[in-house]
Amino acid sequence: MHRQQAGRGEGAEDRPPAGPPDPAAASAHAAEEDMPRRLVSRRQLASFLLFMLSALAFLYFVLPKLAGIGTTVHRIERGDAWWIALGVGFEALSFAGYVVLFRAVFVDEAGRIGWRESYVITMAGLVATRLFAAAGAGGVAMTAWALRRSGMEPRLVACRMVAFMVLLYVIYAGSLLIDGIGLGAGLFPGGGSFAITFVPVIIAAVMFAVVGAMALLPGDIERRLGQWASSSGSEHRWVARALAVPALAASGVRTAIDLIRRRDPRLLGAPAWWGFDICVLWAMFHAFGSPPPFTVIWMAYFVGTFGNLLPLPGGLGGVEGGMIGAFAAFGVEFNLAVLAVLAYRGISFWLPTLPGAVAYLQLRRIVARWREEEGGRRRLGPRDGSPEPAGALQGS
């Protein structure tokens, strides 16, 4: 949790003294205000819609023909409605876990961001994730922008974003490690070749090693780099600036470790986000046939999500192909895997998009309200006793 500390913390920075308005600064501020508009240009939106339509046509009409199972849409309509409804419920619980984790990492209860704002920010980030590739980079940018507009210092936002991603993906890496070893060693039912069991284990071990190495960096590494650069030549200053990025990442890793040590029950939002989403896939197998062992669904799910790294909006196409291929490697009936995966993606990818689009518009209004409140406080000055906007929150 954040603790409100004026002028302190990981992200606290010295503010320059007030002076006459700077046109360049005003222009930069206006650019920051317009960031959500720039995130989604008309050209990007048109490209996104064209890609979505093409992907829909291939996934739900062409792929089933190639697989010899007829039109998937018609087959999905004949799925067990109760299991499909249960899958929708699981997806709602998954996003609830995401919101709870967001509040555990970013929100001071005395600050501006309440439950409604938390929901709006996370759902708006979802839409940005759909529009941009690279493992949800658009969602990260949208979330960071909203947090900065709420009053949080930029460096603190960066630190907490790293902590948030570490808390999420430690579940991802831990699942690959535990399930991969269990399946590969025969401890879990389902079996699987070395490529689909121990290769993910190796990837998970590398992820843990990188994060662990970051945590071992000294807490004052940036101060040391600054002193070293100031006493050396220009090439050393360039190296110091480059090394400041892993230093900031290390600060985020330590923040995540500190949050875990506090045993805040809201951190259970991380396993809830992944776990309930996996349960959607499990429910879709029940809706269309007999599911494979849950340990197989667990591993195929995480292997398939590597498709989010592909330069595709929301990993669309890559995730489906990765999951179906993983199930095929485990010997799951191909037709059943296609139906279950496409039905799962219909719930997890398409269903939240409409409320996410609404949240995007709501976020614009919320940020405008925050801007008006800030302007009112500046005009009134400190004599009215209004509290400063939340944002100078302590990092670890």
HELIX and SHEET records of a PDB file:
HELIX    1   1 PRO A   23  GLU A   33  1                                  11    
HELIX    2   2 MET A   35  LEU A   39  1                                   5    
HELIX    3   3 ARG A   42  ALA A   57  1                                  16    
HELIX    4   4 PHE A   58  VAL A   62  3                                   5    
HELIX    5   5 LEU A   63  ALA A   67  1                                   5    
HELIX    6   6 THR A   72  GLU A   77  1                                   6    
HELIX    7   7 ALA A   81  PHE A  106  1                                  26    
HELIX    8   8 TRP A  115  LEU A  131  1                                  17    
HELIX    9   9 ALA A  137  ARG A  149  1                                  13    
HELIX   10  10 PRO A  154  GLY A  184  1                                  31    
HELIX   11  11 PHE A  194  ALA A  215  1                                  22    
HELIX   12  12 ILE A  221  SER A  230  1                                  10    
HELIX   13  13 SER A  234  ARG A  261  1                                  28    
HELIX   14  14 PRO A  265  LEU A  268  5                                   4    
HELIX   15  15 GLY A  269  PHE A  288  1                                  20    
HELIX   16  16 PHE A  294  GLY A  304  1                                  11    
HELIX   17  17 THR A  305  LEU A  309  5                                   5    
HELIX   18  18 PRO A  313  GLY A  315  5                                   3    
HELIX   19  19 GLY A  318  ALA A  329  1                                  12    
HELIX   20  20 PHE A  334  ARG A  345  1                                  12    
HELIX   21  21 GLY A  346  TRP A  350  3                                   5    
HELIX   22  22 THR A  353  LEU A  380  1                                  28    
HELIX   23  23 PRO A  382  ASP A  384  5                                   3    
END                                                                             
